[in-house]
């Protein structure tokens, strides 16, 4: 099985205050709870794509101690709170769990996975931050992201926040399909939204400024 999650924020005291819905109110209980949640679903032969912000800890060993307890093959798309992992990639890629697999099997800033299973033929674009337009959006490729915790980005098309604080669990491929399969495609490079037809650079710059002001006024 393949699973997706994001923004677990191990060892982050204030996340309990910011996103309390699915988290115990004690940091040690929260860490234990998240590990148990993961291992109750993920087996040693399963694969997890984690879309960033694993831990708020600034200590390499503390992060490793958690990762070594998590079952399965664990791929990380780096988030904005993963600097310790960024700075120590080889440690996380080479330190082995009891099952013999590394703490993290890959560490990247961006992911593109093609699935060609009998039941599930999809291409997925993975990143920590949501994108308005992504590779293959006009072909029906899925975009999975995190960062927003318990909120959805105002993004059209087949895009989904897989964050733990939104769902309270890891998501399977069936879960992803259930959310996204029937949504419309995003038009690729939709120039009708902002036609810039003038060869005059100054006029075009004015159009751009007006468009940006209009877009921000709508928020």
C-alpha atoms as an extended CHARMM CRD file, in Angstrom:
* protein
*
       219  EXT
         1         1  UNK       CA              0.0000000000        0.0000000000        0.0000000000  PROA      1               0.0000000000
         2         2  UNK       CA              0.9910000000        3.6180000000       -0.6060000000  PROA      2               0.0000000000
         3         3  UNK       CA              0.0860000000        6.3900000000        1.8230000000  PROA      3               0.0000000000
         4         4  UNK       CA              0.4220000000       10.1720000000        1.9680000000  PROA      4               0.0000000000
         5         5  UNK       CA              0.6410000000       12.6500000000        4.8370000000  PROA      5               0.0000000000
         6         6  UNK       CA              2.2020000000       15.9740000000        5.7870000000  PROA      6               0.0000000000
         7         7  UNK       CA              2.9560000000       18.3530000000        8.6470000000  PROA      7               0.0000000000
         8         8  UNK       CA              3.1350000000       15.9040000000       11.5220000000  PROA      8               0.0000000000
         9         9  UNK       CA              5.1990000000       18.4200000000       13.5140000000  PROA      9               0.0000000000
        10        10  UNK       CA              6.6450000000       16.0060000000       16.0450000000  PROA      10              0.0000000000
        11        11  UNK       CA              8.0010000000       17.7800000000       19.1590000000  PROA      11              0.0000000000
        12        12  UNK       CA              6.1220000000       21.0160000000       18.4370000000  PROA      12              0.0000000000
        13        13  UNK       CA              4.4310000000       22.2160000000       21.5970000000  PROA      13              0.0000000000
        14        14  UNK       CA              2.4490000000       25.0580000000       20.0520000000  PROA      14              0.0000000000
        15        15  UNK       CA              0.9480000000       22.9600000000       17.2550000000  PROA      15              0.0000000000
        16        16  UNK       CA             -1.3170000000       21.5000000000       19.9340000000  PROA      16              0.0000000000
        17        17  UNK       CA             -2.7180000000       25.0080000000       20.4110000000  PROA      17              0.0000000000
        18        18  UNK       CA             -2.8440000000       25.9190000000       16.7160000000  PROA      18              0.0000000000
        19        19  UNK       CA             -4.3680000000       22.6440000000       15.4660000000  PROA      19              0.0000000000
        20        20  UNK       CA             -5.9490000000       20.8310000000       18.4250000000  PROA      20              0.0000000000
        21        21  UNK       CA             -8.5820000000       18.7240000000       16.6500000000  PROA      21              0.0000000000
        22        22  UNK       CA             -6.6620000000       15.4530000000       16.3000000000  PROA      22              0.0000000000
        23        23  UNK       CA             -3.7890000000       15.9690000000       18.7380000000  PROA      23              0.0000000000
        24        24  UNK       CA             -3.4110000000       15.0830000000       22.4400000000  PROA      24              0.0000000000
        25        25  UNK       CA             -2.8010000000       18.1080000000       24.6470000000  PROA      25              0.0000000000
        26        26  UNK       CA              0.6250000000       16.9600000000       25.8880000000  PROA      26              0.0000000000
        27        27  UNK       CA              3.7070000000       17.0320000000       23.6660000000  PROA      27              0.0000000000
        28        28  UNK       CA              5.0450000000       13.6460000000       24.7820000000  PROA      28              0.0000000000
        29        29  UNK       CA              1.6340000000       12.0590000000       24.4050000000  PROA      29              0.0000000000
        30        30  UNK       CA              1.3340000000       13.6880000000       20.9900000000  PROA      30              0.0000000000
        31        31  UNK       CA              4.5990000000       12.1870000000       19.7410000000  PROA      31              0.0000000000
        32        32  UNK       CA              3.6020000000        8.7490000000       20.9790000000  PROA      32              0.0000000000
        33        33  UNK       CA              0.1170000000        9.1460000000       19.5170000000  PROA      33              0.0000000000
        34        34  UNK       CA              1.4370000000       10.1080000000       16.0630000000  PROA      34              0.0000000000
        35        35  UNK       CA              3.8470000000        7.1640000000       16.0070000000  PROA      35              0.0000000000
        36        36  UNK       CA              1.0470000000        4.7880000000       16.9770000000  PROA      36              0.0000000000
        37        37  UNK       CA             -1.2790000000        6.3100000000       14.3800000000  PROA      37              0.0000000000
        38        38  UNK       CA              1.3420000000        5.7570000000       11.6810000000  PROA      38              0.0000000000
        39        39  UNK       CA              2.2200000000        2.2050000000       12.7070000000  PROA      39              0.0000000000
        40        40  UNK       CA             -1.4100000000        1.1530000000       13.0990000000  PROA      40              0.0000000000
        41        41  UNK       CA             -1.8640000000        1.7460000000        9.3560000000  PROA      41              0.0000000000
        42        42  UNK       CA              1.5630000000        1.3610000000        7.7590000000  PROA      42              0.0000000000
        43        43  UNK       CA              3.2840000000       -2.0090000000        7.5580000000  PROA      43              0.0000000000
        44        44  UNK       CA              6.9360000000       -2.7730000000        6.8820000000  PROA      44              0.0000000000
        45        45  UNK       CA              6.2030000000       -3.3780000000        3.1840000000  PROA      45              0.0000000000
        46        46  UNK       CA              4.1820000000       -0.1900000000        2.6950000000  PROA      46              0.0000000000
        47        47  UNK       CA              5.3710000000        3.1420000000        1.2810000000  PROA      47              0.0000000000
        48        48  UNK       CA              4.6900000000        6.6040000000        2.7160000000  PROA      48              0.0000000000
        49        49  UNK       CA              5.1940000000        9.9160000000        0.9340000000  PROA      49              0.0000000000
        50        50  UNK       CA              5.5110000000       12.5890000000        3.6100000000  PROA      50              0.0000000000
        51        51  UNK       CA              5.1290000000       16.1120000000        2.2270000000  PROA      51              0.0000000000
        52        52  UNK       CA              7.2010000000       17.9140000000        4.7900000000  PROA      52              0.0000000000
        53        53  UNK       CA              7.5360000000       19.3820000000        8.2670000000  PROA      53              0.0000000000
        54        54  UNK       CA              8.2000000000       16.1250000000       10.0880000000  PROA      54              0.0000000000
        55        55  UNK       CA              9.5120000000       17.6310000000       13.2860000000  PROA      55              0.0000000000
        56        56  UNK       CA              9.9310000000       20.9550000000       15.0350000000  PROA      56              0.0000000000
        57        57  UNK       CA             12.9530000000       19.6730000000       16.9360000000  PROA      57              0.0000000000
        58        58  UNK       CA             16.3420000000       21.2760000000       16.3020000000  PROA      58              0.0000000000
        59        59  UNK       CA             18.1890000000       18.1420000000       17.4110000000  PROA      59              0.0000000000
        60        60  UNK       CA             19.1910000000       15.5660000000       14.8200000000  PROA      60              0.0000000000
        61        61  UNK       CA             19.0950000000       12.6350000000       17.2250000000  PROA      61              0.0000000000
        62        62  UNK       CA             15.6430000000       13.5250000000       18.5170000000  PROA      62              0.0000000000
        63        63  UNK       CA             14.2880000000       13.5320000000       14.9620000000  PROA      63              0.0000000000
        64        64  UNK       CA             16.0740000000       10.2680000000       14.1770000000  PROA      64              0.0000000000
        65        65  UNK       CA             14.6650000000        8.6110000000       17.2900000000  PROA      65              0.0000000000
        66        66  UNK       CA             11.1640000000        9.2520000000       15.9610000000  PROA      66              0.0000000000
        67        67  UNK       CA             11.8510000000        8.2710000000       12.3580000000  PROA      67              0.0000000000
        68        68  UNK       CA             13.4410000000        4.9890000000       13.3690000000  PROA      68              0.0000000000
        69        69  UNK       CA             10.1630000000        3.9630000000       14.9950000000  PROA      69              0.0000000000
        70        70  UNK       CA              8.0310000000        4.5260000000       11.8860000000  PROA      70              0.0000000000
        71        71  UNK       CA              7.2530000000        1.4900000000        9.7600000000  PROA      71              0.0000000000
        72        72  UNK       CA              7.5230000000        1.3060000000        5.9910000000  PROA      72              0.0000000000
        73        73  UNK       CA              9.5610000000        2.9570000000        3.2610000000  PROA      73              0.0000000000
        74        74  UNK       CA              9.5100000000        6.6610000000        4.0720000000  PROA      74              0.0000000000
        75        75  UNK       CA             10.0220000000        9.2930000000        1.3460000000  PROA      75              0.0000000000
        76        76  UNK       CA             10.2760000000       12.9490000000        2.3940000000  PROA      76              0.0000000000
        77        77  UNK       CA              9.4070000000       16.0420000000        0.3960000000  PROA      77              0.0000000000
        78        78  UNK       CA             11.1500000000       18.7650000000        2.3810000000  PROA      78              0.0000000000
        79        79  UNK       CA              9.0940000000       21.4360000000        4.1400000000  PROA      79              0.0000000000
        80        80  UNK       CA             10.0030000000       24.7800000000        5.6500000000  PROA      80              0.0000000000
        81        81  UNK       CA             10.6720000000       23.2340000000        9.0860000000  PROA      81              0.0000000000
        82        82  UNK       CA             12.9770000000       20.4530000000        7.8620000000  PROA      82              0.0000000000
        83        83  UNK       CA             16.2960000000       22.3310000000        7.9760000000  PROA      83              0.0000000000
        84        84  UNK       CA             17.9510000000       19.8170000000       10.3160000000  PROA      84              0.0000000000
        85        85  UNK       CA             17.2430000000       17.0990000000        7.7710000000  PROA      85              0.0000000000
        86        86  UNK       CA             18.4350000000       19.3340000000        4.9090000000  PROA      86              0.0000000000
        87        87  UNK       CA             21.7320000000       19.8190000000        6.7120000000  PROA      87              0.0000000000
        88        88  UNK       CA             22.2100000000       16.1280000000        7.5720000000  PROA      88              0.0000000000
        89        89  UNK       CA             20.7580000000       14.2490000000        4.6100000000  PROA      89              0.0000000000
        90        90  UNK       CA             23.3100000000       11.4330000000        4.6100000000  PROA      90              0.0000000000
        91        91  UNK       CA             22.6480000000       10.6440000000        8.2520000000  PROA      91              0.0000000000
        92        92  UNK       CA             18.9270000000       10.2530000000        7.6190000000  PROA      92              0.0000000000
        93        93  UNK       CA             19.4580000000        8.3160000000        4.3830000000  PROA      93              0.0000000000
        94        94  UNK       CA             21.9450000000        5.8390000000        5.8560000000  PROA      94              0.0000000000
        95        95  UNK       CA             20.8280000000        5.2570000000        9.4520000000  PROA      95              0.0000000000
        96        96  UNK       CA             18.8760000000        1.9860000000        9.4680000000  PROA      96              0.0000000000
        97        97  UNK       CA             15.6820000000        1.0370000000       11.2260000000  PROA      97              0.0000000000
        98        98  UNK       CA             15.3190000000       -2.3440000000       12.9170000000  PROA      98              0.0000000000
        99        99  UNK       CA             13.7700000000       -3.7210000000        9.7120000000  PROA      99              0.0000000000
       100       100  UNK       CA             16.8940000000       -2.7270000000        7.7620000000  PROA      100             0.0000000000
       101       101  UNK       CA             15.3470000000        0.1620000000        5.8510000000  PROA      101             0.0000000000
       102       102  UNK       CA             16.7980000000        3.6690000000        6.1800000000  PROA      102             0.0000000000
       103       103  UNK       CA             15.1360000000        6.2570000000        8.3830000000  PROA      103             0.0000000000
       104       104  UNK       CA             14.3450000000        8.1090000000        5.1550000000  PROA      104             0.0000000000
       105       105  UNK       CA             14.5760000000        6.4120000000        1.7720000000  PROA      105             0.0000000000
       106       106  UNK       CA             14.6380000000        9.6740000000       -0.1940000000  PROA      106             0.0000000000
       107       107  UNK       CA             14.8320000000       13.3870000000        0.5890000000  PROA      107             0.0000000000
       108       108  UNK       CA             13.7690000000       15.8150000000       -2.1550000000  PROA      108             0.0000000000
       109       109  UNK       CA             12.2300000000       19.2540000000       -2.6060000000  PROA      109             0.0000000000
       110       110  UNK       CA              9.6610000000       18.0330000000       -5.1350000000  PROA      110             0.0000000000
       111       111  UNK       CA              8.2230000000       14.7320000000       -6.2350000000  PROA      111             0.0000000000
       112       112  UNK       CA              6.6910000000       13.2250000000       -9.3650000000  PROA      112             0.0000000000
       113       113  UNK       CA              5.4780000000        9.6550000000       -9.1760000000  PROA      113             0.0000000000
       114       114  UNK       CA              3.8850000000        7.5690000000      -11.9130000000  PROA      114             0.0000000000
       115       115  UNK       CA              1.7140000000        4.7070000000      -10.7360000000  PROA      115             0.0000000000
       116       116  UNK       CA              0.8780000000        1.9570000000      -13.1950000000  PROA      116             0.0000000000
       117       117  UNK       CA             -0.9360000000       -0.5300000000      -11.0140000000  PROA      117             0.0000000000
       118       118  UNK       CA             -3.8230000000       -2.6500000000      -12.2700000000  PROA      118             0.0000000000
       119       119  UNK       CA             -6.2820000000       -0.6790000000      -10.1630000000  PROA      119             0.0000000000
       120       120  UNK       CA             -4.5210000000        2.6630000000      -10.0630000000  PROA      120             0.0000000000
       121       121  UNK       CA             -2.9290000000        4.4180000000      -13.0130000000  PROA      121             0.0000000000
       122       122  UNK       CA             -2.0910000000        7.9600000000      -11.9990000000  PROA      122             0.0000000000
       123       123  UNK       CA              0.6500000000       10.5810000000      -12.0650000000  PROA      123             0.0000000000
       124       124  UNK       CA              1.0440000000       12.6480000000       -8.9060000000  PROA      124             0.0000000000
       125       125  UNK       CA              2.9500000000       15.8860000000       -8.3700000000  PROA      125             0.0000000000
       126       126  UNK       CA              4.1160000000       16.2880000000       -4.7660000000  PROA      126             0.0000000000
       127       127  UNK       CA              5.3240000000       19.4260000000       -2.9930000000  PROA      127             0.0000000000
       128       128  UNK       CA              5.1780000000       20.9630000000        0.4480000000  PROA      128             0.0000000000
       129       129  UNK       CA              3.5600000000       24.1760000000       -0.7510000000  PROA      129             0.0000000000
       130       130  UNK       CA              0.3890000000       24.2700000000       -2.8820000000  PROA      130             0.0000000000
       131       131  UNK       CA              0.7200000000       25.3140000000       -6.5230000000  PROA      131             0.0000000000
       132       132  UNK       CA             -1.8960000000       27.1110000000       -8.6120000000  PROA      132             0.0000000000
       133       133  UNK       CA             -0.7450000000       25.2700000000      -11.7250000000  PROA      133             0.0000000000
       134       134  UNK       CA              1.3650000000       22.1020000000      -11.8250000000  PROA      134             0.0000000000
       135       135  UNK       CA              2.8170000000       19.7710000000      -14.3980000000  PROA      135             0.0000000000
       136       136  UNK       CA              0.0720000000       17.7620000000      -16.0590000000  PROA      136             0.0000000000
       137       137  UNK       CA             -2.8000000000       19.6490000000      -14.4060000000  PROA      137             0.0000000000
       138       138  UNK       CA             -4.5310000000       19.8080000000      -17.8080000000  PROA      138             0.0000000000
       139       139  UNK       CA             -4.0930000000       16.0300000000      -18.1770000000  PROA      139             0.0000000000
       140       140  UNK       CA             -5.7090000000       15.1710000000      -14.8600000000  PROA      140             0.0000000000
       141       141  UNK       CA             -2.4920000000       14.6610000000      -12.9010000000  PROA      141             0.0000000000
       142       142  UNK       CA             -3.0020000000       15.0240000000       -9.1840000000  PROA      142             0.0000000000
       143       143  UNK       CA             -1.2270000000       17.6270000000       -7.0570000000  PROA      143             0.0000000000
       144       144  UNK       CA             -0.7280000000       16.7380000000       -3.3970000000  PROA      144             0.0000000000
       145       145  UNK       CA              0.6110000000       19.3140000000       -0.9610000000  PROA      145             0.0000000000
       146       146  UNK       CA              0.8550000000       20.1820000000        2.7370000000  PROA      146             0.0000000000
       147       147  UNK       CA              1.8810000000       23.2810000000        4.7140000000  PROA      147             0.0000000000
       148       148  UNK       CA             -1.6660000000       24.5460000000        5.4000000000  PROA      148             0.0000000000
       149       149  UNK       CA             -2.3650000000       22.0760000000        8.2210000000  PROA      149             0.0000000000
       150       150  UNK       CA             -6.1620000000       22.0440000000        8.6500000000  PROA      150             0.0000000000
       151       151  UNK       CA             -7.0260000000       24.2290000000        5.6540000000  PROA      151             0.0000000000
       152       152  UNK       CA             -7.3920000000       23.7910000000        1.9060000000  PROA      152             0.0000000000
       153       153  UNK       CA             -5.7130000000       26.0830000000       -0.6000000000  PROA      153             0.0000000000
       154       154  UNK       CA             -8.0410000000       28.0210000000       -2.9010000000  PROA      154             0.0000000000
       155       155  UNK       CA             -6.7470000000       26.0400000000       -5.8690000000  PROA      155             0.0000000000
       156       156  UNK       CA             -8.9210000000       24.7570000000       -8.6890000000  PROA      156             0.0000000000
       157       157  UNK       CA             -8.4520000000       21.2990000000      -10.1570000000  PROA      157             0.0000000000
       158       158  UNK       CA             -7.2850000000       17.9870000000       -8.7770000000  PROA      158             0.0000000000
       159       159  UNK       CA             -5.2270000000       19.2760000000       -5.8580000000  PROA      159             0.0000000000
       160       160  UNK       CA             -5.4210000000       18.1930000000       -2.2240000000  PROA      160             0.0000000000
       161       161  UNK       CA             -3.8410000000       19.0430000000        1.1090000000  PROA      161             0.0000000000
       162       162  UNK       CA             -2.8630000000       15.6860000000        2.6430000000  PROA      162             0.0000000000
       163       163  UNK       CA             -1.9590000000       17.2450000000        6.0040000000  PROA      163             0.0000000000
       164       164  UNK       CA             -2.5920000000       15.2750000000        9.1780000000  PROA      164             0.0000000000
       165       165  UNK       CA             -4.3600000000       18.2020000000       10.8250000000  PROA      165             0.0000000000
       166       166  UNK       CA             -6.9780000000       18.2590000000        8.0550000000  PROA      166             0.0000000000
       167       167  UNK       CA             -7.6900000000       14.5230000000        7.8740000000  PROA      167             0.0000000000
       168       168  UNK       CA             -6.5750000000       13.0950000000       11.2170000000  PROA      168             0.0000000000
       169       169  UNK       CA             -4.9420000000       10.1330000000        9.4780000000  PROA      169             0.0000000000
       170       170  UNK       CA             -2.6900000000        9.0560000000        6.6450000000  PROA      170             0.0000000000
       171       171  UNK       CA             -4.4050000000        8.9150000000        3.2540000000  PROA      171             0.0000000000
       172       172  UNK       CA             -4.3970000000        5.9170000000        0.9290000000  PROA      172             0.0000000000
       173       173  UNK       CA             -4.5850000000        6.0090000000       -2.8570000000  PROA      173             0.0000000000
       174       174  UNK       CA             -8.2880000000        5.1990000000       -2.6110000000  PROA      174             0.0000000000
       175       175  UNK       CA             -8.7570000000        8.1830000000       -0.2990000000  PROA      175             0.0000000000
       176       176  UNK       CA             -6.9710000000       10.4460000000       -2.7700000000  PROA      176             0.0000000000
       177       177  UNK       CA             -9.0860000000        9.1780000000       -5.6570000000  PROA      177             0.0000000000
       178       178  UNK       CA            -12.2560000000        9.6580000000       -3.6550000000  PROA      178             0.0000000000
       179       179  UNK       CA            -11.4340000000       13.3360000000       -3.1740000000  PROA      179             0.0000000000
       180       180  UNK       CA            -10.0380000000       14.1580000000       -6.6210000000  PROA      180             0.0000000000
       181       181  UNK       CA            -11.0980000000       11.7630000000       -9.3780000000  PROA      181             0.0000000000
       182       182  UNK       CA            -14.3210000000       13.5610000000      -10.3020000000  PROA      182             0.0000000000
       183       183  UNK       CA            -13.0030000000       17.1220000000      -10.1340000000  PROA      183             0.0000000000
       184       184  UNK       CA            -12.5140000000       19.0930000000      -13.3760000000  PROA      184             0.0000000000
       185       185  UNK       CA             -9.1350000000       19.6070000000      -14.9780000000  PROA      185             0.0000000000
       186       186  UNK       CA             -7.2480000000       22.8900000000      -14.8330000000  PROA      186             0.0000000000
       187       187  UNK       CA             -6.7050000000       24.6350000000      -18.1560000000  PROA      187             0.0000000000
       188       188  UNK       CA             -2.9960000000       24.6490000000      -18.9020000000  PROA      188             0.0000000000
       189       189  UNK       CA             -1.5190000000       28.1360000000      -19.3710000000  PROA      189             0.0000000000
       190       190  UNK       CA             -4.9150000000       29.8570000000      -19.5390000000  PROA      190             0.0000000000
       191       191  UNK       CA             -3.9710000000       33.1630000000      -21.1770000000  PROA      191             0.0000000000
       192       192  UNK       CA             -7.6240000000       34.2250000000      -21.3190000000  PROA      192             0.0000000000
       193       193  UNK       CA             -7.3870000000       35.0270000000      -17.6320000000  PROA      193             0.0000000000
       194       194  UNK       CA             -4.8990000000       37.8390000000      -18.2640000000  PROA      194             0.0000000000
       195       195  UNK       CA             -4.4590000000       38.7450000000      -21.9570000000  PROA      195             0.0000000000
       196       196  UNK       CA             -1.3640000000       40.8420000000      -22.5550000000  PROA      196             0.0000000000
       197       197  UNK       CA             -1.5410000000       41.8970000000      -26.1830000000  PROA      197             0.0000000000
       198       198  UNK       CA              0.4320000000       45.1140000000      -26.2720000000  PROA      198             0.0000000000
       199       199  UNK       CA              4.0110000000       45.1440000000      -27.6330000000  PROA      199             0.0000000000
       200       200  UNK       CA              4.5180000000       48.3190000000      -25.5860000000  PROA      200             0.0000000000
       201       201  UNK       CA              6.4610000000       47.2580000000      -22.4650000000  PROA      201             0.0000000000
       202       202  UNK       CA              5.3320000000       50.2750000000      -20.4370000000  PROA      202             0.0000000000
       203       203  UNK       CA              1.6910000000       49.6210000000      -21.2870000000  PROA      203             0.0000000000
       204       204  UNK       CA              2.1150000000       45.9530000000      -20.4290000000  PROA      204             0.0000000000
       205       205  UNK       CA              3.7150000000       46.8540000000      -17.0770000000  PROA      205             0.0000000000
       206       206  UNK       CA              0.7040000000       49.0360000000      -16.2860000000  PROA      206             0.0000000000
       207       207  UNK       CA             -1.6480000000       46.1610000000      -17.1940000000  PROA      207             0.0000000000
       208       208  UNK       CA              0.2690000000       43.8310000000      -14.8940000000  PROA      208             0.0000000000
       209       209  UNK       CA              0.1300000000       46.2930000000      -11.9870000000  PROA      209             0.0000000000
       210       210  UNK       CA             -3.6120000000       46.7670000000      -12.4780000000  PROA      210             0.0000000000
       211       211  UNK       CA             -4.1780000000       43.0200000000      -12.6570000000  PROA      211             0.0000000000
       212       212  UNK       CA             -2.1720000000       42.3760000000       -9.5030000000  PROA      212             0.0000000000
       213       213  UNK       CA             -4.0680000000       45.0980000000       -7.6500000000  PROA      213             0.0000000000
       214       214  UNK       CA             -7.3950000000       43.6500000000       -8.7790000000  PROA      214             0.0000000000
       215       215  UNK       CA             -6.4580000000       40.1140000000       -7.7350000000  PROA      215             0.0000000000
       216       216  UNK       CA             -5.3460000000       41.2400000000       -4.2950000000  PROA      216             0.0000000000
       217       217  UNK       CA             -8.4250000000       43.4200000000       -3.8070000000  PROA      217             0.0000000000
       218       218  UNK       CA            -10.6090000000       40.3110000000       -4.2290000000  PROA      218             0.0000000000
       219       219  UNK       CA             -9.0360000000       38.5730000000       -1.2350000000  PROA      219             0.0000000000
